[in-house]
Amino acid sequence: MEISTLATYHCLAFVWYFFVAYSITHVKTEERPSEVFLYGGQWKYLTVLNLVLQAVFYGVSFLADVLRLIKKLRCAKCIISSRDLLFSVLAFPVSTFVCISFWTLYTYNRELVYPKSLDGVIPLWLNHAMHTAVLPFALLEILALPHRYPAKKKGLILLGFVAFLYISWVLWIYSVTGEWVYPLFALFNPPGLAAFFAGSLAIIVAFYNFGEFLNRMIWGQSKFSS
């Protein structure tokens, strides 16, 4: 894509994700099911955190495009490095994980991840904006331009660290409230829960590798933004 086209796309994507994140964080308090919005509010859900992540990523991407348009190449290179790191390590694997894991569990038993009580609170379009549209956006980003992936060890360490932070947040919430972020977790004993978290991490690592594979297949080893 031309830089101006990329700038327009990234700007629109940023506005979209900002709007979706704003919409979910401003659900009317009196309409929130008490069993869903406990300690931590919406910020305990990976879906909502992913919306913020995507808004940040597209904001950084738009800034990089603007800097390239105005020929501030030295500043642009630094922002592009941040953009590519955000996309490769977090934005693509997390979006893919959110979409596929949510709809897999929803199909199996929606009460494990998205209780029916939410249907009267969160509109259908917002549900799909949070859990469905994130994957097409991530795939479109790979098709739109190449991204430089970090060394595999560095990328996986960063991804693992972020996963550790989120799992720690989930466990902290349980220690404070006695309630799990997702009802699914209540089905496991401690060893089973540890195995579930390990399996989820393995899946998200697979999505990281898949994103790197797609990037390489589409753009090759040497064609990167500058």
Disulfide bonds with the S-S distance in Angstrom:
none
